[in-house]
Amino acid sequence: MATDDPPADIEDDSPFQAESEFETTMTDVYEDVIERWLLSPLRVLWSDYRGRLGLIVISIYILLGTVGVIVYPDTELLDGPRYVQAFQNSEYPLGTNNLGEDLFAKVIHGTPKMLKMIIAGALFGNSLGLVVGLFSGYLGGNIDKTLMTLTDTVGSIPGIPLLLILGAMFEPQNAYLIGIMVSINGWTGLARGIRSQVLPLRKEAYVEASQTMGQSTSNILIKQILPDLLPLFAIRLFGGATAVVNASVVLYFLGILPVDRYNWGYMLDEAYNNSGALTDPSTVHWLLVPIVTITGLTFALTMLAQAFDQVFNPRVRARHEARRRASEQEQIEEETSEDYTSQMEL
């Protein structure tokens, strides 16, 4: 029995046989990811004076904690003259204390440990709060009740007494462990906030469609719900970093954590008890150095937290994207014009 085969020209004209004029390579994919998740947010941050100031100050601290410890030598007891005031001696830019230690060297060599505490504490506390809030709000039922009961129980424990007990019991020396310890109950507020955001999101049409299609819970949480929670998570991440700095400084200042002569909290304790800065103006620099160092870091983190609100604002992102595309279009037009001019000259 004969069959009617479709003409060849109809097959060629079929839209399913069309081929794209452009071919996307892996390099293009990587460039798009870098542009979307790194360069574009940085441009938005840099356009805001708060983000610009925060990035500059944070970069200074990072340089101190990485390059500074290599370039600037460490200080030892009786390494120099006692009570040298700040900005009076080029060898000791921030002066010395009662033991002849270079205060600038102590600040530099105490920065890496503080940065490690911030990274460990902020990531641990906020990641735990994010996971608990996600599963509690999405799964609901008994899991929601159990997780929220645990969250409320941990959140009801007074923070400072808990840290005092943990510090006295374990006396941690590792910077990462100290960062986790000071964030042990700092995740509860974020967990509550994330849960309140997930509850309405799980009823959205696109989430219910994904459930109907049989997608896994992890896939729905990561691809459908998590992107809407990134603004809250990012802002709370910087807030958690600030809390880690303050809590660690307090514990070192009170003498709860083991003595670390490079820690800014211990430097503050030494200056408060031994400098006599309240009555002797010549030693006030010893007290001001750790105060200004701590204040500068927390101020930069606060500025970044405020500026990150602009990063996740779709109107601001769209405006910067339009400016970037217009700039690229102008550059292409200029190159085309130069090529045409050079051809005409030839």
N, C-alpha and C positions, 0 to 999 in steps of 0.2 A: 504494500500500500504506500503510495507516494505521499510525501509530506512537503509542505510549502516552507522552504527555508527563507528567512528574512534576507532581503538584499544586503549586500556588503556595505553599501553606502549608508544604510540605516544604522548598522552596527557602529560604523565610524562616527556617526552623528550623535550617538547615545551619550547622555551626560555622564553615565557611569564609566565611559571610556576616556573621559577628559583627564588630562594630566596638568598638574600645577606648573606654572611658569617659573616658580621659585622653589628652590630646594633648601630645606632647613638642615643644617649640619649640627653636630654636637657642640661645636664652638658657639654657634648662634644660641643654642639652648643655654649654655653656661653664661654667656653674656647677658641673656635676658634675666636669668636668675640673679646674677650679681647686680644688675641694674635695679631689679625690683626690690630685692631684700637688703641691699647694702648701700649702693650709690644714691638711690632716690631718697631713702630715709635720712642719709647724711646731708643731702642738699636741703631737705626740709628743716632739719635741726640747725644747720648753719645759717639759714635765713632768719631764724628766731634768735634774738639777742641772748635769751636765756640758754638756749641750746649751744650757741656759739661760745658763751662764757663757760658753761659747764664742760664742754668738750676740751677747751683749752686748759682748764684747771685740772681735769682728770688726766689729760695727757701728760701734764707736768708731774703728777704723782706717779704715773706709770713709768715715766722716764727715770724718776728718782729711784723707783723700786727695781728697775731692770739695769739700766746703764749706770745709774749713779753709784750703786754698790760696787761696780767694777772700777769706775774711774776715781771715785773719792775714797781715800783710805779710811779704814776704821780707826776708832779712837780708843785709847787705853787710859787706865787710872794714872793720874799725875803726868799726863801726856803733854800738858802745857801749863801756862800760868793760871792761877785761880781767879775767878770772877772777872774775866775779860768781858767788857760790855759788847753788845751787838754793834756791828758796822764800825768798829774801832780798829780791827786788826784783820788784814786780808787773809792771814793764815787761819783765823777762826771767825768766819763771817758772822755767825750768830752768837758769838761769845762762848764762854766756858762756865762750868759750874764750880762748886766748892772743891771738887776733886780734880780740876783741871781737864775735864773731858770736853771735847769739842761738841757743842750742842747740835751743830749742823750735821756732823757725822752721825750722831745718835738718831736724828730725824730720818736721815737717808737710810741707814741700816735697819731702822724699825719699820720702814714702809713696806718691804716685801711681805712680812708676816701679817701686817694689817690687811694688805690686799688679798692674801690667802684666806683670812678670816671672812672678809666681805664676800668673796666668791663662794666659799663653802656654805656660809650661813644663809646668804640670800637665795642661792639655788636650792638648798635643802628645804628651807621653810616655805618658799613660794611654790616649788614643785610639789611638795606634799599637800599643800592647800589646794593646788590646782587639781591634782588627781582625786583627792577626797571629794571636792566640790563637784567635779565632773560626774563621777560614778553615783554620787548621792542624788544629784538632781536628775540624771538621766534614767537610772534604773528604778528609783522610787521604792515604795513598799517597805519591807522589813530592812532591806539594805540601807535605805535612806534613814530610817529610824535609828538603826545601829550606828551608822557613821556620824549622824548628827548628835547622838547621845555621847559618843566618844569625843566629838569636837567640843561640845559644851562642857564636858567634864574637864578636858585638858585646858580649855580657855578659862575655867573658873579658878584654876590654881594661880595664886599670886605670882607674878613673874619674878620680881626681885628676890623674895625669899627662896623660890625654887632655884634660881641661879646661885644664890649664896650656898645652898645645901649641896648642889651638884659640884660647884667649884671646890668646896671644902672636902668633899668625899673623894673625888677623882683626881684633883690637881692636874689637869691636862697640860701637857707641854706642846703638843702638836697644834699648829695654827688652824688646820682644817677641823680638828676635833673641837677646838674652842669655838670656831664659827658655828658649827652645828649645835653645840651646847647652848649658846646664847639665843639660838633660834628654835629651841625645843618646843616652845608653845606659841611662837609667833605666827604660825600658819593658820590658826583657827579663824581669824577674821577673814582672811582670803577665802578659806573654804566656804564660809557662809555666803560671802559675796558671789563666788562662782556658782554656787548652788542656786541662788536667786536669779542668776542670769540664765542658767541652763533650763530651769523649769518652763519658761515660756518658749525657749528655742526648740525644745523637743516636740512641741505641738505645731511647729511651722510645716507648711506643705512640703517643702523639699526634704525635710527630715522624715516625715511620714512616708513620702514616696520612696526614699532609700530603704526604709524598713520593709515596705511592701515588696520591693525588689529583692529582698533577702540579703542585703549587705550586713556584714558583721558589725557588732557593737563598736569594736575598736575603730573600724573604718569610718563609721558615722561620727564618732566622737572626734577623731583626728581631722577628717576632711570637711565635715559639715558644721560642727559646733565650735571646735577649738578656734578657728580663725576669728570668730566674733568675740572671743574672750581675750584675744591678745592685747588690746588696749589696757584693760584692767590689769592683766598679768604684768605687763611691762612697767606700768606706773607703780604697782605694788612691789615690783622687784627692786626699784631704786629706793622705795620706802623701807624695804627690808634691809637693804645695804646700809642705810643710815642708822637703823636700829641696831645692827651688828656693831657698828663703830661705837655708838654711845654705850651699849651694854658692855662691850669688852673694856672700854676705857674706865667705866665705873668699877668693874671687878678688879682691874689692876690698881686703880686708885685706892680702893678699900683694902687691898692686900689679900683678897680672896684667892686669886690665881697666883701660881708660883712667880717668884721674882724674875723679871725680864728687864734688864736695865735699858734696853732699846725701845721698849714699848712706850707709847706716848702717855698712857695712863700712869705708868710707873714714874715717868719723868715728871708728870704733873704732881704726883704724890711727893716725890723728892723735893721739888721746888717749893711746894706748899709748906712742908715741914722744916726745911733746912735753909731756904733762901733768905727768909726774913724780908721778903719783898714788900710786905704790907707796911713796914716801917723804914726800910732802907731802899731808896729809889735806885741805887747803883746795882742792885741785883734783880730788878724787876724783869729784865730780859729773860732770866732763867724761868720765870713763871709764864711769860708771854709766849715763848717759843712753842711749847706743847699746846697751849690754848689756841694760838693762831693756826697751827698745823691741823688740829682736829676740826676747828671751825671751817677752815678752807675746804677740807674734804667733804664734810657734811653739806656745806653750802653748794658745792659743785653737784653733788648727788641730787639735792633738792631742785636745782635749776634744770637738770636733765629730766627729772620726773615731770616737772611742769611743761617742759618743751616737748616731751614725747606725746602729749595730748594732740599736738599739731601733726605729728607723724601719722597718726591713725585717723586724722580728719580727712574724709574723702574729698571735700572741696579743696582743701589745701593741696593734697596730693595731685588732684586733677589740674589745678592751676600750675603747679611746678612741672607736671608732665607736658602741659601745653607749651610752657616756656621752653622746655628742652627740645620739643619737636620743632618749634619755630626757629630756635637757634640752629638746629641741624639743617633745616630747610634753607636758612640763609647761607650757611656754610656751603651747601651743595650748589646753590645758585651762584655764589661767588666763585667757586671752583669751575663751574660751567662757563661763566663769563670770562674767566682768565684763560681757559682753554680756547674759547672762541676767538679771543683777542690774539692769542699766540698764533693760531692758525691763519688769521687774517694778515698778520705781519709776515708770515712765511709766504 
